[in-house]
Amino acid sequence: MSVQKVTFNNKIDKEFSRTVKQRVSDYFEERNLSRHSNASMVIKTITLLSLYFGAYALIMSGQFSLGVMWLLCVTMGIGMAGIGFSVAHDALHGAYSSNNKVNYALGLTFDLMGANGYIWKITHNIIHHTYTNIHGHDEDLEVAAFIRLSPHSDFKPVHRVQHILAFFAYSFATFFWVFVKDYWYFFKSPLGPYENKNHPTKEWITLIVTKIIYYGYTIALPLLILDITWYQWLIGFISLHLTAGFILGVIFQLAHVVEETMHPEPNEDNMIENHWAIHEMITTNNFARDNKLLSWYIGGLNFQIEHHLFPKVCSIHYPEISLIVEKTAKEFGIPYNHHKTFREAIGSHYRTLKNFGDPDFNLPSAA
């Protein structure tokens, strides 16, 4: 089934986009700063990679009790989410380095975590970033059939309890990537705006090789080398993925599925009646901007507005340019959605899940 392409009314309200882009550009030029990574970003990359692979090495040493190995599996899950947020995400957007080879190499860390960077670039970089919060187009709204993340999707009775089920569902996100999603999306058609897309041979090879590597070092080697039973291995493997999946799932939802964000629908001409930049502003949310530890760990994804407007800028710069974006938005009378704390954002997402689980709930219309 063909999906009609959604367009944006970019002929109107151009000035906000022009102004905010120029001001951010001036910020980097006046300070003679690169838009890409700096020493702090490199240190963070080394730290997170060491956390994940260091914990793995300690497990594989076989020198620890089952309890300690379980804690190391949880640590790997924390490291896995951090690498996804802070290393692979920037690299796959081409934001980590001005050198495409560096971005490609660091992007492969995503594949080494069991996911597939090529599919991610299609579903996230292209589809989600273009069609944010547009039902039937934004793949990030399609978590599971029993989770309703858009008020425009069909209601099912199970959605009445989705505010409870959702957080369990998020925990299985990386399981889905590792064993189902990547294979399924290679064959799926249409895939966002692409119908019968021919995937390059190189990407098929990368998919197969990296999956084998991942299954090899996380499944085969522990069972062959460690003095553990299959169910002890399974407990550790599940713990790793439940930890990573829960962290990843929750963080990404706080950016778009909260009370303040909108879910615009195209008009009869399949056009969103806003400039794309304004569409991103009204469908995106920041949170806990003053929480330096959280910002460090999740790669600035709590500065999701800046990420959507400037996906080619390394996340290490988001805290500073957020001040520019917020000021410009206020000047133009455009919403700058944000929650002061992580707790507030979680609460808003929870209430949104409850609202969308109510068939009588009516979402406020976009301006």
Buried (B, 14 or more C-beta within 10 A) or exposed (E): EEBEEBEBBBEEBEEBBEBBBEBBEEBBEEEEEEBBBEEEBEEBBEBBBEBBBBBBEBBBEEEEEEEEBBBBBBBBBBBBBBBBBBBBBBBBBBBBBEEEEBBBEBBBBBBBBBBBBBBBBBBBBBBBBBBBBBBBBBBBBBBBEBBBBBBBBEBBEBBBEBBEBBBEBBBBBBBBBBBEBBBEBBEBEEBBBBEEBEBEEEBEEBBEEBBEEBBEBBBEEBBEEBEBEEEBBEBBBBBBBBBBBBBBBBBBBBBBBBBBBBBBBBEEEEEBBBBBBBBBBBBBBBBBBEBEEBBBBBBBBBBBBBBBBBBEBBBBBBBBBBEBBBEBBEEBEBBBBBBEBBEBBBBBBBEBBBBBBEEEEEBEEBE
